[in-house]
Amino acid sequence: MSVCSKQASDGRIRCVKIFAQSLLRMCTVGVYVLFAVSCARHVPAIDPIKYSQDIEQWRAQRVTELTSDSGWLSLVGLFWLKDGANTVGSDAHSDIAVAKVPPHAGQFVLSNGVVTLKRR
C-alpha cells in the first residue's frame, strides 16, 4: 500500500510505502495468540474453608504482634501535660514516670499548645 502527498514547497508529489496492513495483521494474530494462551491455563480451585482459616490465623497473629509489649498498640501511660516543662524518666519524682528508661530521660515542654521533647 502506498500513501502519496503533495509537498507544499515545490509542488512535487511524494509517495511513501507503508506496511500498515501487514502490521495490523500481525497485531491481530498476536492478540488472538495471547487470548488463546491466557484462556488455556488452569486456575486451581480455592478451598473456602482453608482460606478463611488462613485469614483467621493471620488476624490472630497480627493482633498478638500489635498488642505485645513492643507492639504498636502498647500504651505506656496516659499523662496530662501542664504548661511548661514536664520531666520524663524512671525516677519516682518525674512528672511522667516511665519504667525502663533512664531516671532523667528528658522533658516534654508544652507551650501555646505545642509539645516539644528535650532529651538529656
Backbone torsions as a table, in degrees:
resi	resn	phi	psi	omega
1	MET	NA	138.4	-179.3
2	SER	-118.7	147.9	174.0
3	VAL	-121.3	128.2	-179.3
4	CYS	-115.9	142.8	177.5
5	SER	-142.7	152.6	-179.7
6	LYS	-94.2	128.6	178.2
7	GLN	-77.5	132.6	-177.3
8	ALA	-72.4	-31.6	-172.6
9	SER	-73.3	-45.4	-175.1
10	ASP	-118.6	-2.2	175.8
11	GLY	80.1	1.8	179.1
12	ARG	-79.1	153.9	176.9
13	ILE	-97.5	132.4	-177.9
14	ARG	-119.6	130.5	179.5
15	CYS	-110.4	133.9	179.6
16	VAL	-122.2	130.6	179.5
17	LYS	-88.0	127.8	177.8
18	ILE	-125.4	161.8	-176.7
19	PHE	-116.4	44.3	-176.1
20	ALA	-64.1	-41.8	-178.1
21	GLN	-65.7	-44.6	-179.7
22	SER	-68.0	-35.3	176.8
23	LEU	-64.7	-41.1	178.1
24	LEU	-64.2	-40.5	178.1
25	ARG	-63.5	-43.1	-179.7
26	MET	-63.9	-41.5	179.3
27	CYS	-65.2	-40.5	179.2
28	THR	-63.4	-45.9	178.0
29	VAL	-61.8	-41.4	178.6
30	GLY	-61.7	-40.7	178.1
31	VAL	-64.3	-43.2	178.0
32	TYR	-62.3	-41.5	179.1
33	VAL	-63.6	-46.3	178.5
34	LEU	-61.3	-40.8	178.9
35	PHE	-63.2	-45.1	-179.2
36	ALA	-64.4	-40.6	-179.6
37	VAL	-67.8	-41.6	-177.6
38	SER	-70.3	-30.4	179.0
39	CYS	-79.8	-20.3	-174.9
40	ALA	-80.8	-20.1	-175.4
41	ARG	-76.2	149.5	-177.4
42	HIS	-95.3	126.3	177.5
43	VAL	-97.9	121.5	-178.0
44	PRO	-67.6	146.5	179.2
45	ALA	-73.3	145.4	179.2
46	ILE	-101.5	127.8	177.3
47	ASP	-78.6	113.8	-175.5
48	PRO	-64.3	-30.8	-180.0
49	ILE	-70.5	-47.1	178.4
50	LYS	-63.6	-39.2	179.3
51	TYR	-61.1	-47.5	-179.4
52	SER	-67.3	-33.3	175.6
53	GLN	-65.1	-41.9	178.0
54	ASP	-62.1	-42.4	179.4
55	ILE	-64.3	-45.4	179.5
56	GLU	-64.0	-38.6	177.6
57	GLN	-64.4	-43.1	178.5
58	TRP	-63.2	-43.1	179.7
59	ARG	-62.3	-43.4	179.7
60	ALA	-63.0	-42.8	178.7
61	GLN	-64.4	-39.8	-179.5
62	ARG	-66.0	-42.5	177.7
63	VAL	-62.8	-41.2	177.8
64	THR	-61.0	-44.1	178.7
65	GLU	-64.0	-43.5	-176.7
66	LEU	-68.1	-35.1	-175.4
67	THR	-96.6	5.4	177.7
68	SER	-70.1	170.6	-179.6
69	ASP	-58.1	-31.0	179.8
70	SER	-105.1	12.9	-178.3
71	GLY	-79.7	170.1	-177.3
72	TRP	-68.4	-23.1	-175.5
73	LEU	-99.2	5.9	-179.9
74	SER	-74.3	129.4	-179.4
75	LEU	-105.5	122.3	-178.3
76	VAL	-78.6	-39.0	-179.8
77	GLY	179.2	167.8	177.4
78	LEU	-123.5	112.4	-175.8
79	PHE	-128.0	131.0	175.3
80	TRP	-82.8	131.6	-178.8
81	LEU	-90.0	137.7	174.3
82	LYS	-93.5	160.5	176.9
83	ASP	-60.8	137.3	-179.6
84	GLY	97.9	-152.7	-175.1
85	ALA	-82.9	136.4	174.9
86	ASN	-124.9	110.7	-175.4
87	THR	-73.5	145.7	-179.2
88	VAL	-126.3	135.7	176.5
89	GLY	167.0	177.2	179.7
90	SER	-85.0	-6.5	177.5
91	ASP	-65.4	138.4	-178.2
92	ALA	-63.2	-23.7	-178.7
93	HIS	-88.9	1.2	177.4
94	SER	-70.4	147.2	175.0
95	ASP	-62.7	-37.9	177.8
96	ILE	-121.0	101.7	-178.2
97	ALA	-90.0	120.4	-178.9
98	VAL	-128.9	128.0	178.5
99	ALA	-71.9	158.6	174.7
100	LYS	65.2	27.7	171.2
101	VAL	-130.7	164.3	178.0
102	PRO	-58.6	157.2	-178.2
103	PRO	-57.6	-36.8	178.7
104	HIS	-128.2	79.8	-173.6
105	ALA	-75.7	-30.3	-179.2
106	GLY	162.0	-159.6	-179.5
107	GLN	-139.7	141.4	165.5
108	PHE	-97.4	125.2	-179.5
109	VAL	-111.0	119.1	178.2
110	LEU	-101.5	120.2	-179.4
111	SER	-144.6	118.7	179.9
112	ASN	55.1	39.6	178.2
113	GLY	78.7	5.8	179.8
114	VAL	-113.4	131.6	-179.4
115	VAL	-107.7	130.5	174.4
116	THR	-124.6	150.6	179.3
117	LEU	-105.8	125.5	174.0
118	LYS	-110.7	111.3	-179.8
119	ARG	-85.2	150.9	177.3
120	ARG	-97.6	NA	NA
